Amino acid sequence: EKLIIMLGTNDVLQGADADTVIARMAHFLDQIKLPHTNILLIAPPPLQRGTWVDSEELIEASIRLSAGYQRLAAERNIPFTDAAVWHVPLAFDGVHFTEEGHRIFAQQLALLLI
């Protein structure tokens, strides 16, 4: 069994800064009762300009999640990956994956789980 976690985008959209989101993730990870090797933490792709994303602050906060999540994963010996490197296309809203984005995300995730 593997628990795959990719959270934080909605927190940023609702006004939380990256440090707050990272602290929430740390608390969440510390509550999980699985062996750390059974967890995969994924930093979500950064937000882009779109109908739901109208400021550089939101984009910057979403970008900062990656380094913070990577640090948390290293501190807890949890596997980590950054979906930003997968170049997942986002829809007009700047948040959700396009159809092609879902395909790319699924392909990249499958490579990690094999």
Backbone torsions as a table, in degrees:
resi	resn	phi	psi	omega
1	GLU	NA	141.6	-178.4
2	LYS	-134.8	131.0	174.5
3	LEU	-100.8	118.4	-179.5
4	ILE	-106.3	124.7	-175.6
5	ILE	-120.4	123.4	172.6
6	MET	-139.8	91.8	-176.4
7	LEU	-128.8	164.9	172.4
8	GLY	124.9	-27.8	-177.7
9	THR	-60.6	-46.0	-179.3
10	ASN	-64.8	-35.5	177.0
11	ASP	-59.7	-45.4	179.0
12	VAL	-62.3	-44.2	179.8
13	LEU	-62.4	-27.7	-179.8
14	GLN	-90.9	8.6	171.5
15	GLY	102.9	-0.4	177.9
16	ALA	-74.5	138.7	176.1
17	ASP	-79.6	166.7	-174.9
18	ALA	-59.5	-40.9	-179.4
19	ASP	-61.4	-38.9	178.2
20	THR	-65.7	-44.3	-179.7
21	VAL	-64.1	-41.8	179.4
22	ILE	-64.6	-41.2	177.1
23	ALA	-63.3	-40.3	177.4
24	ARG	-63.3	-40.7	178.6
25	MET	-64.1	-40.6	178.5
26	ALA	-58.9	-45.8	179.3
27	HIS	-62.6	-43.7	179.2
28	PHE	-60.5	-48.5	-179.7
29	LEU	-59.8	-37.0	-177.9
30	ASP	-70.9	-14.3	178.6
31	GLN	-90.3	-11.8	-175.1
32	ILE	-77.9	132.5	-175.9
33	LYS	-102.8	23.1	175.7
34	LEU	-96.7	156.7	170.1
35	PRO	-58.3	140.3	-176.1
36	HIS	-59.9	-27.0	178.2
37	THR	-69.2	-14.1	179.2
38	ASN	-93.3	8.8	-180.0
39	ILE	-114.6	140.9	170.7
40	LEU	-125.3	118.3	177.4
41	LEU	-97.9	125.7	-179.9
42	ILE	-117.4	126.7	170.2
43	ALA	-77.9	127.8	-177.7
44	PRO	-68.4	155.7	174.4
45	PRO	-58.1	144.0	-179.9
46	PRO	-65.8	150.0	175.4
47	LEU	-63.1	158.6	175.4
48	GLN	-131.1	161.6	175.3
49	ARG	-55.5	135.6	178.8
50	GLY	-176.1	-172.0	-176.4
51	THR	-65.2	-24.7	177.8
52	TRP	-98.8	-12.1	-175.0
53	VAL	-123.5	103.2	-174.3
54	ASP	-117.5	12.3	-179.7
55	SER	-143.2	149.3	176.5
56	GLU	-66.2	-27.8	179.6
57	GLU	-61.4	-41.2	177.6
58	LEU	-63.8	-43.4	179.9
59	ILE	-63.6	-46.7	179.9
60	GLU	-61.7	-42.1	178.4
61	ALA	-61.4	-41.8	-179.7
62	SER	-66.9	-34.5	178.0
63	ILE	-66.9	-39.0	-177.8
64	ARG	-66.9	-19.4	178.9
65	LEU	-59.9	-35.8	-176.2
66	SER	-57.8	-54.3	-178.0
67	ALA	-63.7	-39.1	179.3
68	GLY	-66.1	-43.2	178.9
69	TYR	-67.7	-37.7	178.4
70	GLN	-62.5	-41.8	177.8
71	ARG	-62.7	-45.9	178.6
72	LEU	-59.0	-44.6	-179.6
73	ALA	-62.7	-43.0	179.5
74	ALA	-63.8	-43.1	179.8
75	GLU	-62.1	-30.2	-176.1
76	ARG	-105.5	3.0	-178.4
77	ASN	57.2	45.7	179.1
78	ILE	-107.6	134.1	174.8
79	PRO	-57.6	143.4	-175.5
80	PHE	-139.2	146.5	167.9
81	THR	-145.3	156.0	-178.9
82	ASP	-113.0	111.1	-178.5
83	ALA	-66.9	-12.2	176.9
84	ALA	-60.6	-34.0	-177.9
85	VAL	-74.0	-9.8	178.6
86	TRP	-85.5	-9.8	178.2
87	HIS	52.1	54.3	180.0
88	VAL	-74.7	120.0	178.0
89	PRO	-66.7	135.8	178.3
90	LEU	-104.7	154.4	-178.0
91	ALA	-76.8	-177.3	-176.8
92	PHE	-56.9	-22.2	-177.8
93	ASP	-82.8	-11.5	179.7
94	GLY	81.2	8.2	-174.4
95	VAL	-126.1	-56.3	-172.0
96	HIS	-84.7	152.6	178.9
97	PHE	-70.8	145.8	168.5
98	THR	-75.8	175.7	175.3
99	GLU	-57.8	-45.8	177.6
100	GLU	-63.5	-37.3	177.7
101	GLY	-60.8	-41.0	177.0
102	HIS	-63.0	-40.9	179.6
103	ARG	-63.0	-47.6	-179.9
104	ILE	-62.4	-46.0	179.9
105	PHE	-58.8	-47.3	-179.2
106	ALA	-62.5	-41.9	179.1
107	GLN	-62.7	-45.1	-178.8
108	GLN	-67.4	-40.5	178.8
109	LEU	-64.7	-41.7	178.9
110	ALA	-58.8	-39.0	178.4
111	LEU	-61.5	-34.4	179.6
112	LEU	-74.3	-26.9	-172.9
113	LEU	-95.4	-6.8	-179.5
114	ILE	-73.6	NA	NA
